[in-house]
Amino acid sequence: MSDPPPALEVDPRLLEILICPVSHGRLDYDRAKNELVSKTARLAYPIRDGVPVMLPGEARELGEGE
């Protein structure tokens, strides 16, 4: 079984301007999970092929303690 390909880095300038489409608040970059996290909305948006997927329907809900 082969390892998944490494995640592409997200442009830091892009991270500075993106906001959560639900809460309109700040997003934190979780490099380990390759997600943008909105603590206010309790959602994590995936990053696929270096592109943040900012659709609420594609986000996962954060679990307790995240």
Contacts in CASP RR format, 6 or more apart in sequence:
PFRMAT RR
TARGET T0000
AUTHOR 0000-0000-0000
METHOD contacts of the structure
MODEL  1
MSDPPPALEVDPRLLEILICPVSHGRLDYDRAKNELVSKTARLAYPIRDG
VPVMLPGEARELGEGE
7 31 0 8 1.000
7 34 0 8 1.000
7 47 0 8 1.000
7 50 0 8 1.000
8 47 0 8 1.000
8 49 0 8 1.000
8 50 0 8 1.000
9 50 0 8 1.000
10 29 0 8 1.000
10 36 0 8 1.000
10 47 0 8 1.000
10 50 0 8 1.000
10 52 0 8 1.000
14 52 0 8 1.000
15 27 0 8 1.000
15 29 0 8 1.000
15 36 0 8 1.000
18 27 0 8 1.000
18 36 0 8 1.000
18 52 0 8 1.000
18 54 0 8 1.000
19 25 0 8 1.000
19 26 0 8 1.000
19 27 0 8 1.000
20 26 0 8 1.000
20 27 0 8 1.000
20 38 0 8 1.000
20 40 0 8 1.000
20 41 0 8 1.000
20 43 0 8 1.000
20 45 0 8 1.000
21 54 0 8 1.000
21 55 0 8 1.000
21 56 0 8 1.000
22 38 0 8 1.000
22 41 0 8 1.000
22 43 0 8 1.000
22 56 0 8 1.000
23 38 0 8 1.000
23 40 0 8 1.000
23 41 0 8 1.000
25 38 0 8 1.000
25 40 0 8 1.000
25 41 0 8 1.000
26 38 0 8 1.000
26 40 0 8 1.000
27 36 0 8 1.000
27 37 0 8 1.000
27 38 0 8 1.000
27 45 0 8 1.000
28 36 0 8 1.000
28 37 0 8 1.000
28 39 0 8 1.000
29 35 0 8 1.000
29 36 0 8 1.000
29 37 0 8 1.000
30 36 0 8 1.000
30 37 0 8 1.000
30 44 0 8 1.000
33 44 0 8 1.000
34 46 0 8 1.000
34 47 0 8 1.000
35 44 0 8 1.000
35 45 0 8 1.000
35 46 0 8 1.000
35 47 0 8 1.000
35 60 0 8 1.000
36 44 0 8 1.000
36 45 0 8 1.000
36 47 0 8 1.000
36 52 0 8 1.000
36 54 0 8 1.000
37 43 0 8 1.000
37 44 0 8 1.000
37 45 0 8 1.000
37 62 0 8 1.000
37 66 0 8 1.000
38 44 0 8 1.000
38 45 0 8 1.000
39 62 0 8 1.000
42 61 0 8 1.000
42 62 0 8 1.000
42 63 0 8 1.000
43 56 0 8 1.000
43 59 0 8 1.000
43 60 0 8 1.000
43 61 0 8 1.000
43 62 0 8 1.000
44 59 0 8 1.000
44 60 0 8 1.000
44 61 0 8 1.000
44 62 0 8 1.000
44 66 0 8 1.000
45 52 0 8 1.000
45 53 0 8 1.000
45 54 0 8 1.000
45 55 0 8 1.000
45 58 0 8 1.000
45 59 0 8 1.000
46 52 0 8 1.000
46 53 0 8 1.000
46 58 0 8 1.000
46 59 0 8 1.000
46 60 0 8 1.000
47 53 0 8 1.000
END
